């Protein structure tokens, strides 16, 4: 079925005005309007069978990276040295 014969539908999304405006500015700078960007996103979801990118937290880490960091931290707490202050930790590094 060609695009011209497909039945079109409408999606309504509610989002805070700051996010909408920030997104609009970025999309304008690359030549897209919000509607086209959302259509492109949804087409990518269908093409890849899920989100077309990895989700990241506020610090830019993926779920996998967060799990690795937590595991490293737990290993360090369990098996690593502890120090009373930064001076002692630095002294240990240079011994």
C-alpha positions in Angstrom: 0.0 0.0 0.0 1.5 3.4 -1.0 1.8 6.3 1.4 -0.9 8.2 -0.6 -3.6 5.6 0.0 -2.9 5.1 3.7 -5.4 6.4 6.2 -4.0 9.1 8.3 -4.6 9.4 12.1 -3.9 12.0 14.7 -1.9 11.8 17.9 -2.2 14.3 20.6 0.7 14.8 23.0 0.8 16.9 26.1 4.2 18.3 27.2 5.5 21.3 29.2 6.0 24.4 27.2 9.7 24.7 28.0 10.5 21.3 26.6 8.4 22.0 23.5 10.2 25.3 22.9 13.7 23.9 23.5 12.9 21.0 21.1 11.5 23.3 18.5 14.6 25.5 18.5 16.9 22.4 18.1 14.7 20.9 15.4 14.4 24.3 13.5 18.2 24.5 13.5 18.4 21.2 11.6 15.5 22.0 9.3 12.7 19.9 10.9 9.4 20.9 12.5 8.1 19.0 15.5 5.5 17.1 13.6 8.1 15.8 11.1 10.5 14.9 13.9 7.8 12.9 15.7 6.8 11.1 12.5 10.5 10.2 11.8 10.8 8.9 15.4 7.8 6.7 15.1 8.9 5.3 11.8 12.3 4.5 13.4 10.5 2.7 16.3 8.7 0.5 13.7 11.9 -0.1 11.7 14.1 -1.2 14.6 11.3 -2.8 16.6 11.9 -0.5 19.7 13.4 2.7 20.6 15.9 3.9 18.0 18.4 4.9 20.7 19.6 3.9 24.1 17.9 5.6 27.1 20.3 7.6 29.3 20.0 9.1 32.7 20.5 12.8 33.5 24.3 12.2 33.7 24.3 10.5 30.2 24.7 6.9 31.4 22.9 4.0 29.9 21.2 1.3 32.1 24.1 -1.1 31.3 26.7 1.5 32.3 24.9 2.3 35.5 24.8 -1.5 36.3 28.6 -1.7 35.7 29.3 1.3 37.8 27.2 0.0 40.7 28.9 -3.4 40.4 32.4 -1.8 40.4 31.4 0.3 43.4 30.1 -2.8 45.3 33.3 -4.7 44.5 35.4 -1.7 45.8 33.4 -1.5 49.0 33.6 -5.3 49.5 37.2 -5.8 48.5 38.9 -2.5 48.3 40.8 -0.3 50.7 39.1 2.4 52.7 40.5 5.7 53.8 39.5 8.3 56.4 40.2 11.2 54.1 41.4 12.2 50.6 44.9 12.9 51.8 45.3 9.3 52.9 43.9 8.0 49.7 46.3 10.1 47.6 49.2 9.1 49.8 48.3 5.5 49.1 48.3 6.1 45.3 51.9 7.4 45.3 53.5 4.9 47.6 
